[in-house]
């Protein structure tokens, strides 16, 4: 018998789409209102199709910071997850305190504490690493560390959920074959848990690409700061609409490219598992398919 759907299920994502359409209409209407603002659309198109060296460096720095910080977050997340699942309080308590602190305090506060706090007290002054040029500046190092340790606290819960989704009998079977705990984790548990971990991990990296903009507080010249500089000085001074619209397009391009990569990874992991090949491009970016009643979302928690 075909199940009867409720009105909320039949409506799918209509409220969100209606809201998005209303916002789009409001922006268009606002743009049609009389204004003394002189639009310079050449600034917008030049920033997109003919980016200068500052924009290119800002994009490269954004991607560099996001990749390194996310890698640190994944490694710390794995260790924190294993620590929270350990039987010994020696591992469980420090892991719990780490997750509690970095999930419970604002990321901006953590960035300021790590860069300014450690520097002014002399604990670590963040010297520049000259071989990497602008990528090795002290502020960049501090930003990567702050984003990485913050991400590790969130990744720990994602990894822990992935490990707990695996039947405990898998670990028992591995130990019966003579494997140690570490070997069983590397060869049996984590590879199976990857299918549960990868979707929220991909969403976290998507978020990381945008979260790098918070490094404005320590003047790291990533993508957002680059466009802020261009809006504050030079021939493009005080054209925030065109410049920050161009910045939004660049962020959309970066996250869309990652979305394509993530979709490919999920399809590969989903092969041969209940015929699931992961969401299509329309489903991933535009929500063209209504969620099934028993379908759980794979998005991760925000900050």
Helices and strands as residue ranges (DSSP letters): H 7-11, H 14-32, H 41-49, H 53-85, H 89-104, H 107-112, I 113-117, H 118-120, G 130-136, H 138-164, H 168-176, H 181-184, I 185-189, H 190-211, G 212-218, H 223-232, G 234-236, H 240-270, H 281-286
